Amino acid sequence: MSRLLHVDPGPYAPPAPARELTAVSADGARLHVETHGPDGAPAVVLAHGWTCSTAFWAAQIRDLAADHRVIAYDQRGHGRSPASPACSTDALADDLEAVLAATLAPGEQAVIAGHSMGGMTVMAASGRAAFREHAAAVLLCSTGSSQLVAASTVVAMRPGRLRTWLTRRILGSRAPLGPVTPLARRILKYGTMGPGSAPHMVEACARIVHACPREVRYAWSHVLDLLDLDHGVRELHVPTAVVVGTADRLTPPVHARALATALPHCTGLTELPGIGHMTPIEAPEQVTGKIRELVHAHIQAVSEESA
């Protein structure tokens, strides 16, 4: 019988929310929402990526909740949000609108940060009325708007039809992930994290990803495979910062550079040396710092002017 290595995730353990609520999307899908931090503080909304949950943002929540009202939610089928037969970018946009309506007062603005599929959620919602009402600024972490499978470097071979086919088979696999074993950690680290990722970071990501139901992982893999949100990038008119790790195999820096070029109001592109796809966990201080910068520049300054 093999012995499993258990690593304490430490600061990456999910913090207890101040409040929990359910947002109801346009098609009736119910979304688990958490709020952290003091009422009346500048608002930050966090949208996680494929196979993740609110726990993915643990480091950001712990830091920001001291002086921000942090809103995090589970994408449909992830975490504590029940699965839904509707899996599409329109559904992601509907869900973000529902969360904004359920947690923000009319006219209240927030910095919205999206990682991976969470960033795609933001792009999908960029033209929606609720998004435009509530979004003061955006942070896009480790994400892309199209051609995800073709550009992925998870399969270490030259770009082309064979690599794309193999990548599609890997990312769209129906196979169960099983328990978090040492081998599972190594595989996850190779595919999603930088080579220097600390064991507690790998453990935190593995626990989160392995908790995602196989059917949900498979269903959303097809949405990502066919993704085309280039139009949503062009409609994202709020100030937007872009962050990517240079060792990201799932959404390599080519995507971030394309976003920075296409965005109407890009406030900067940050490439983090040696960091992989899981930027909020791998580089928590840098990601949190970018969110704080956006809040300071685009929420606090506005509040002071209107005071």
N, C-alpha and C positions, 0 to 999 in steps of 0.2 A: 504494500500500500504506500503510495507516494505521500510525502509530507508537503503540505502547502505552506508557503511563506505568507504570513499575514503582516501587513505593514499598516501602521496607524496613519490615516490620512491627515491627522492634525488639523491645521487651519482650513483644510479642504472638506471637512465634515460639514454637512448642511446646517446652517444656523436656524434656530427656531424663529418662525415669523411672529410679528406683532399681531397680525390679523390674517385670516384666510377667508376667501370668498370664492364664489363660482360666477364666472362670466358666461353668458349664453350667446353663442355665435348665431349668424344669420340662419343657418340650417338646423338650429336647435342643439348643436354640439355643445357640451358643457366643458368648461375649461377651469382647471385648478389655478387659482391666483393667490399669491402671497404678497403682503406688504411688510416692509421693515422700516424702522426709523421713525422720527418724529413727524406728526402731522404738521402741515404748513411749511415744511422744509422744501427746498428745490427737488423736483421729481425726476427720477431716473427709471426708465422702463427697460427690462432686460429680456431679450428673446433668444432662447438657446437653439442649438442646432440638432441635426439628425441624430437619433439614438440617445439623446441627452435628456436633461430635466433641469428643474430649478436648481438642483444641487450643483450643477456645473458652475454656477456663478457664486459659489460659497465665499471665495476670497473677496470678490468685489462687494458682495452684500455686507460682509463683516466690516469692511473698511468704510464703505459709503454710508451705511446706516447710522453712523455717528452723527452726521449732519445733513443727510439727504433722506427723502422718502423714496425708498427703493421698491419698485414693483417688479416682480418676477412671475412668470406663468409657465405652465407646462403646455407645450404644443399638443394638439389633439393626438391621442394615442400614446403619448409619452408621459412619464412620471405618473401623476395622479389624475390626468385628464383621460377619460375613457376613449377608446378607439372609435373611429367613425369610418363608414364606407367611403366618405368623400375625402379623397387625398388629391389636392391640387394646389397650385399657387393662389388661385382665387380663394380657396378655403383658408389658407394661411393669412391672406389679407383680411378676410372676414373676421378671423379670430383676433388679430391684432386690433382691429377696429372695436371689437366687443370688449377687449381688455381696457383699451383707452377710455371707452365710454363708461365702463364700470368703476374705474378707479380715479379718474381725473374730473375735476369740476369743469363746467362749460368755459371754454376759453383758456383753461390752465394748460401750460406748456411743459414739456419734459424733454430731456435728452433720451433718445431711444438708441440702445446698443443692441446689435444683432450679430451673433456668431454663426458662421456657416449657413445652415438653413434659416437661422434667425435673421441673418443679413438679407437672404433672399426674400424672407417675409416682408422686410422693410421695403425692398425694391418692388415687390408685388403690390404693396399698399400705397406706394408713393403718390398715386393720383387720387386716392380716396379722400372724401371730405373730412372724415374724422381724423385721419392722419395729418392732413394739412392744418387742421385746427389745433392739434395738440403737439406737433413735432417742432421743437425749437432748434434742434440739431441732431445729427445722427453719427454713430460710430459703427463702421462696418469692419468686422474682424474676420479674417480668414474665410473669405467668401468669393463668389463669382456670379456672373449673370447668365452664362451660357457655356456650352462646350466643356462641361465639367469632366466627363469621362475621357474625352479625347486628350485633354490637357493634363490629366492626372499622371503622376509619376510613381504610383504605388507599384506598378510592374516595371522593374528595372531593365528596360530595353528601349530601342529606338522608337520614336513616335511612328504611328502608322496604324493600319487597319487591324493587324494582329494584336498590337498592344491595347488598342481600344476594345477589341472583342474580349481579351482576357480580363481587362479591368472591369468591364461590364459584368462578366461572370462572377468576379470576386465580390464586387460591391453589391450586386443583386442576388447574392446567394441566399437560399432558403435555409441553409444549415443552421442549427442552433449553436449559439456561442458556448453554452455550457458553463461550468463553474470557472471562477477566476483562478487559474492555475499559473505556475511560473511560465509555462509555454504560452498561455493566453496573454500574459503580460508582455512577453517578448514580441508576440505578433502585433498586439495593439500598439506597442511603442514604435515598432518599425513603421507601421502604416499611418499613424496619426500624430506622432510626437517627435521632437528633436532628439538626436543621439545623446545629448547631455541631460535629459530629463531625469530628475531625482526619483528614487523609488516611491516616495509618498505621492508624487504627482501621477506617476503611472498607475499606482494603486487606486487613486481617486477616480481617474478616468475609466479604468477597467470596471470598477464597481458600478459606475453610472451607465456605461455602454452595455454591459452584460445584463443590466436590469431591463433593458428595452425589449419588449416582446418581439419574437421572431417575425410574426405576421406584420407588425407595424414597421419594423426595419425593412422588410421586403417591399411592402406597399410604397413606402416613401422613396425607396431607391429608384423606382421607376419614374417618379416625379422629377428627381434630380437628374436622371439620365436624359430626359427630354426637355430639360429646363431651357427657357429662352425668355429672359427678363431684361434684355438690352433696352427695350422701350421704357421699362420702369426706372432704369438708371437715369435716362434723359429727363424724366419727370421729377427726379429727386432734387428739388430746388433749394432745400434747406442746407445750411452749412454741414458738410459731411467730411469726417476724417476716416482714413483707411489704414488698417493695420494688418500686416501679414508677417509670418515667419519665413525666413529664407529657406528653411528645411521642410516646408509644408509640402507633403506629397499629394494631399487630396485637393487642395486649391492652391497650386503653386503661385509664386509672385507674379507670373504673367497675368493672372486674373486681377490682382490688386492694381497693377499698373494700368490695365485697360479701364478699370473703374475710375481711377484717378484722372485719366484723360477724358473720359466720357461724362463725368459728373458736372453738372452746371456750376456747382459751388463747392469744390473740393478744398478743404482747409489744410490738406497735407497728407502725404503717404509716408508711413513709417514701416520700414522693413527691419525686423528683429533678427539679428544674426544667430543662426543655429537653432532657432525656435521652430517647432513643427506646427501642426494644424490646431492644436488645442491651446491657443494663445492665452485665454483668460486664466487657465490653470498653470501653463508653463511660464508665463510672464505676467503674473498678477499685478505687480506694481506698475508696470508700463501701461497695461490696459486700464487699470483703475485711474491712473494719472491722466490718460487721454479723456476719460469720461469727466473727470473733475475739470479739466481744461475747458471742455465744451460747456459744462454747466456755468462756469465762471464767465465765459465769454458771451454766452447766448441766453442765459436765464437770469442770473444775478444782475447783470448790467441793465437788462430791460426792466427788471423790478425797481432798481434804483432810479432809473429815469422817470418811471411812472409814479414814484412816491411823492 
